[in-house]
Amino acid sequence: MSESFPRFRSILDQFVPYKPGLSTARGDGRSFKLSSNESPFGPLPSVVEVITAAAGQVNRYPDNGAVALTEAIADHFAVPPSHIAVGCGSVGVTQQLLAAAGEPGAEIIYAWRSFEAYPALVDLAGADSVRVPLLDQAHDLAAMAGAITARTRMIFVCNPNNPTGTVVHSAELERFLDQVPPDCLVILDEAYREYVRDSDVPDGISLYRDRPGVAVLRTFSKAYGLAGLRVGFMVAHEQVAAAARKTMLPFTVNAIAQAAAVASLAAEDELLERVDAVVKERGRVRDELLGQGWTVPPTEANFVWLQLGDDTADFAAACAREGISVRPFGAEGARISIGDHDANDELLAVAKTYPRRH
């Protein structure tokens, strides 16, 4: 009798699932995780208190509508609550959007390389990816505009871009948006917005107000230091936000995450002091890498990008031997998160002694 198995979607035969950044340790047990763009700081003490209190209520389902969190976000950014959708990190909201708009025949445009979850989520939605190569490690918006067809449903603009840290500036983004058809949604993925110090980088939440075809993704995972709780949100006009709310898995943002996110918004002044510390370290790390002779694009995120080519895997292995985990991308380069001062010094020491072939 021949074996038979349950049938699944054919896309799974070629599907490559998302792979998170790895951790490693050296012989003495020391470990420096610089592979996942996490904050080097834990939650603020006031937020920890809220998390502890919320933990005592986990026998109850969370508020499926995340009303308190939605109202807190709306108040913080001065937008209507109906313009907000929450999800399991900004990547969760991305999946909700693709579930609402993705289907066979639909095209989704994004730069490449950009956030590594885009291809997988587009594939799962049944849509077709249209990848537009980066130009000098940054979005080529002219080429992206040229890639728009009648089948284009969504365009992702990751700003700052993950993994290169490069940015799109206001004038070029405005020109691009003026070329996008009104029935096509442009998603500004601003997961690293809090780290931006370039005044010419647009704030999507200011930009979206007069553009119904623009949606903005933000997250509490990075600057707010809540990566382990998984909560993100989108700000968009009501029809777009409503579509993303419809496709949200019930209770997907847990009660502790909701409470912690509300508390984090309330403590933002204190939190942004920590962000400033990361930005200062970012400048130090990049300056020293440049001084060592590395090619490092300007970055407005909480990481730097090393263009390593064929040396990528070997450099990542050299870091791993010293207990430092970085994020290699094929034969392109490595993304290195900004950690605390000690972790950054360890990385710089490896980079200084690495025997480059180019």
NUFI-244183 format. One line per 5 residues: number of its first residue (from 1); for each residue x, y, z of C-alpha. Coordinates in steps of 0.02 Angstrom, whole numbers, plus 50000, padded with zeros to 5 digits. Example, Ala and Ser with C-alpha at 12.3 -4.5 7.8 and 13.67 -1.06 7.14 Angstrom:
# NUFI-244183
1> 50615,49775,50390 | 50684,49947,50357
This chain:
# NUFI-244183
1> 50000,50000,50000 | 50073,50168,49948 | 50098,50300,50079 | 49987,50453,50073 | 50001,50614,50172
6> 49890,50762,50208 | 49894,50891,50069 | 49960,51067,50097 | 49980,51220,49989 | 50110,51199,49852
11> 50197,51359,49905 | 50264,51267,50057 | 50374,51160,49944 | 50482,51313,49908 | 50442,51416,50062
16> 50585,51478,50170 | 50521,51526,50344 | 50585,51677,50438 | 50745,51644,50533 | 50774,51752,50688
21> 50944,51815,50739 | 51048,51684,50830 | 51138,51693,50997 | 51311,51625,51028 | 51435,51615,51172
26> 51622,51599,51186 | 51719,51480,51296 | 51702,51582,51455 | 51514,51592,51431 | 51508,51777,51384
31> 51382,51818,51250 | 51347,51977,51152 | 51188,51967,51048 | 51198,52096,50910 | 51092,52002,50784
36> 50911,52054,50815 | 50908,52245,50832 | 50846,52232,51011 | 50865,52371,51137 | 51014,52341,51252
41> 50906,52407,51395 | 50769,52314,51486 | 50597,52391,51513 | 50588,52547,51622 | 50555,52512,51807
46> 50382,52591,51794 | 50342,52475,51649 | 50405,52322,51744 | 50283,52364,51884 | 50139,52367,51761
51> 50197,52203,51682 | 50203,52121,51854 | 50029,52180,51898 | 49958,52125,51729 | 50034,51952,51751
56> 49913,51918,51892 | 49766,51929,51771 | 49825,51812,51634 | 49686,51690,51672 | 49574,51812,51577
61> 49574,51844,51391 | 49646,52011,51337 | 49539,52150,51268 | 49521,52096,51086 | 49493,52276,51033
66> 49643,52339,51133 | 49538,52490,51177 | 49653,52565,51310 | 49806,52542,51200 | 49719,52611,51046
71> 49663,52764,51143 | 49837,52790,51214 | 49915,52781,51040 | 49782,52897,50970 | 49811,53024,51107
76> 50001,53013,51093 | 50004,53043,50905 | 49848,53153,50895 | 49756,53039,50774 | 49579,52967,50781
81> 49564,52796,50866 | 49478,52732,50709 | 49643,52760,50616 | 49736,52631,50721 | 49758,52443,50705
86> 49865,52342,50824 | 49950,52175,50800 | 50085,52054,50855 | 50227,52174,50820 | 50229,52278,50662
91> 50262,52117,50567 | 50096,52052,50632 | 50008,52205,50563 | 50100,52177,50399 | 50027,52002,50390
96> 49854,52073,50428 | 49871,52197,50285 | 49927,52062,50164 | 49784,51950,50219 | 49667,52094,50176
101> 49742,52134,50005 | 49848,51988,49948 | 49778,51860,49828 | 49833,51769,49669 | 49874,51897,49536
106> 49907,52039,49656 | 50082,52115,49658 | 50174,52182,49810 | 50324,52294,49778 | 50468,52315,49899
111> 50652,52356,49891 | 50779,52216,49903 | 50867,52192,50009 | 50745,52251,50141 | 50653,52174,50290
116> 50676,51986,50270 | 50497,51945,50322 | 50421,52030,50169 | 50449,51886,50045 | 50381,51753,50163
121> 50226,51853,50208 | 50189,51896,50026 | 50207,51713,49977 | 50089,51657,50114 | 49961,51787,50058
126> 49962,51709,49884 | 50025,51870,49803 | 50176,51900,49691 | 50332,51988,49753 | 50409,52124,49645
131> 50583,52156,49715 | 50669,52316,49662 | 50858,52316,49692 | 50932,52444,49809 | 51035,52585,49735
136> 51190,52626,49838 | 51115,52525,49981 | 50956,52633,49982 | 50782,52627,49906 | 50777,52666,49719
141> 50609,52753,49720 | 50616,52797,49536 | 50635,52613,49492 | 50499,52566,49616 | 50380,52690,49534
146> 50425,52615,49365 | 50380,52441,49430 | 50199,52488,49469 | 50069,52400,49361 | 49881,52381,49363
151> 49909,52228,49475 | 50004,52322,49610 | 49910,52320,49775 | 50042,52374,49901 | 50214,52451,49907
156> 50325,52437,50061 | 50450,52575,50097 | 50556,52528,50248 | 50623,52691,50317 | 50755,52675,50390
161> 50786,52521,50287 | 50821,52355,50372 | 50959,52293,50356 | 51057,52438,50280 | 50999,52580,50395
166> 50986,52700,50247 | 50841,52822,50230 | 50723,52901,50106 | 50711,53090,50120 | 50555,53197,50116
171> 50563,53272,49941 | 50601,53106,49855 | 50464,53017,49951 | 50337,53152,49908 | 50382,53138,49724
176> 50363,52951,49733 | 50194,52958,49820 | 50130,53077,49687 | 50162,52940,49557 | 50070,52801,49649
181> 49891,52765,49591 | 49757,52803,49721 | 49702,52621,49730 | 49876,52564,49783 | 49927,52569,49966
186> 50101,52629,50016 | 50157,52562,50184 | 50293,52662,50270 | 50377,52536,50384 | 50450,52646,50521
191> 50503,52517,50650 | 50660,52619,50689 | 50584,52793,50684 | 50636,52839,50862 | 50820,52823,50815
196> 50810,52945,50669 | 50909,53107,50691 | 50913,53165,50510 | 50786,53307,50504 | 50753,53276,50319
201> 50681,53102,50352 | 50491,53118,50347 | 50382,53069,50493 | 50253,52955,50414 | 50120,52997,50542
206> 50129,53179,50489 | 50132,53130,50306 | 49986,53008,50306 | 49857,53135,50363 | 49831,53209,50190
211> 49862,53048,50095 | 49728,52911,50111 | 49841,52791,50016 | 49979,52795,50148 | 49990,52684,50303
216> 50123,52692,50438 | 50191,52545,50537 | 50272,52568,50708 | 50325,52447,50844 | 50358,52436,51031
221> 50490,52303,51001 | 50641,52414,50965 | 50660,52582,51053 | 50527,52540,51183 | 50618,52381,51232
226> 50467,52264,51224 | 50528,52142,51091 | 50480,51994,51200 | 50299,52050,51216 | 50264,52076,51029
231> 50155,52227,51004 | 50151,52346,50856 | 50027,52460,50771 | 49978,52546,50611 | 49913,52721,50584
236> 49811,52740,50424 | 49646,52810,50364 | 49493,52725,50432 | 49456,52610,50284 | 49634,52542,50286
241> 49643,52522,50474 | 49474,52435,50476 | 49534,52309,50347 | 49685,52266,50455 | 49577,52248,50610
246> 49463,52127,50519 | 49605,52007,50480 | 49684,52009,50654 | 49693,51840,50739 | 49578,51852,50892
251> 49668,51904,51052 | 49833,51917,50960 | 49899,52059,51069 | 49907,51987,51243 | 49854,52079,51400
256> 50030,52103,51469 | 50088,52174,51303 | 49943,52296,51298 | 49974,52357,51475 | 50162,52373,51448
261> 50140,52471,51287 | 50021,52595,51371 | 50144,52617,51514 | 50289,52640,51392 | 50200,52781,51303
266> 50171,52866,51471 | 50357,52853,51512 | 50420,52907,51343 | 50528,53052,51402 | 50630,52934,51511
271> 50634,52804,51374 | 50700,52926,51244 | 50851,52961,51354 | 50897,52779,51324 | 50868,52800,51139
276> 50987,52948,51139 | 51119,52838,51220 | 51100,52708,51081 | 51112,52845,50948 | 51272,52908,51028
281> 51346,52732,51027 | 51289,52711,50846 | 51393,52861,50797 | 51543,52798,50893 | 51534,52624,50817
286> 51513,52686,50638 | 51652,52815,50655 | 51774,52685,50721 | 51727,52559,50585 | 51754,52692,50453
291> 51921,52732,50534 | 51968,52549,50519 | 51934,52557,50333 | 51764,52474,50324 | 51626,52530,50207
296> 51477,52576,50318 | 51328,52670,50244 | 51255,52812,50348 | 51125,52736,50465 | 50975,52808,50555
301> 50926,52644,50639 | 50996,52552,50790 | 51116,52450,50685 | 51256,52467,50558 | 51279,52375,50394
306> 51446,52305,50339 | 51463,52269,50153 | 51565,52110,50163 | 51528,52016,50002 | 51605,51843,50002
311> 51680,51875,50174 | 51509,51886,50257 | 51497,51709,50327 | 51679,51708,50380 | 51663,51874,50470
316> 51507,51813,50561 | 51603,51656,50613 | 51747,51762,50678 | 51624,51861,50782 | 51542,51702,50846
321> 51709,51637,50907 | 51714,51789,51021 | 51536,51762,51080 | 51464,51898,50967 | 51313,51857,50861
326> 51283,51966,50708 | 51159,51944,50566 | 51239,51885,50402 | 51146,51900,50238 | 51212,51779,50110
331> 51363,51850,50019 | 51303,52029,50039 | 51347,52089,50212 | 51310,52084,50397 | 51190,52187,50501
336> 51258,52227,50673 | 51145,52293,50810 | 51206,52429,50926 | 51223,52353,51098 | 51291,52423,51260
341> 51465,52499,51267 | 51552,52336,51313 | 51466,52236,51176 | 51508,52368,51047 | 51691,52369,51102
346> 51699,52180,51080 | 51631,52196,50904 | 51752,52335,50860 | 51897,52231,50921 | 51849,52088,50805
351> 51824,52206,50659 | 51995,52286,50689 | 52090,52121,50681 | 51987,52035,50548 | 52098,51989,50398
356> 52000,52065,50256 | 52030,52004,50079 | 51958,52159,49995
